[in-house]
Amino acid sequence: MKRLARRTLALLSAASVLAALGCSDSTGPKANSSMTPQEALAVASGMMTEIGKARSASTTSVSVDCTNGGKISGSANITSTVNSAGTGSITGSLTVTPQGCKVSNGTKLITVGGQLTFDFSMNLNQNAPVGDIVWHGKGNLTWDDGNCDIDYTVRASPTTGHGSITGTFCGATLNGSA
């Protein structure tokens, strides 16, 4: 069951970044930033790749080295009420703090800090997801000359293959469905 929860966490984090990349607008990061909206989203995508390394952690404590230097630390908490028939719910949260984590914005390495919290929930029936899987990301990314806030929710229906994203990501308004 933990493997299913970790796979779900990885899938949702990747889906949320892809959705955010497709929904950016020209409002971009806050005025105290020198990153363009595209750069901010590229950095966010890079951060999700680095955070994705933590999904294989077997403890509630998270500590991973970033590919290009720095690290990400934090904690994960997954709660399951799934019974032996595969029916119940899985909820979880992941709180991470990048510490000098270097990610690429496409043209250069950016040293990222901040604090991010991700929550998710899903229901299962006979080990198959039912209803929407909900993923919520919130927090702040910082770098040498700027910062931006994120606060978004992704809803995905495994039965229909459709989903939606709402909220904000580094100043970009997210409001889309697929």
C-alpha positions, 0 to 999 in steps of 0.5 A: 500500500505504501508503494501505491501511495508513493506512486500516487504522490509522484504522479500527482506532483508531476501532473501538477507541475505539467498543468502549471507549465501549461497554464502560465500567463504574463503576470509572472512572479512578484515585482521583487523578482528578476525571473520571467514566468517561464523561468519561475515555472522551469525552476518549479519543475526542477524543484519537483524533480528534486522533491520526487527523489524523496518519494522513495524515502522509507521513513517520515523524515526526508533528506535528499541531495539535489542533483546540482548541489544543495539539499531538500529536507522535511517530513512526510506523513501518509495515513491509510484506512485501506482495509484488506479488501482494498477499500478506504482512503489514503491522505498524506502531506509532504513538507519540504525546505529546499536549502541551496538546492540548485535547479536549472531554469533552462539557461542557468542554475538557480539556488532555491530555498523556501518552504513548500507543503503538499497535501493529497487525498484519494479513496480506493475501492478494491485497490482502484481509485474512486472519485477525485484524487486531490493534490494541494500545493502551498508555500514560497520559493526563494532565490538570490534576487526574488521569491514567489508564492504558490497556492494551487489545487489539482483534482484528477479523476482516474476513471474519466482521465479528466482533471482541473487546476485552480489557484496561483503559481508564482503570480500566474493564475491557474484555472484550467481543465483537461 
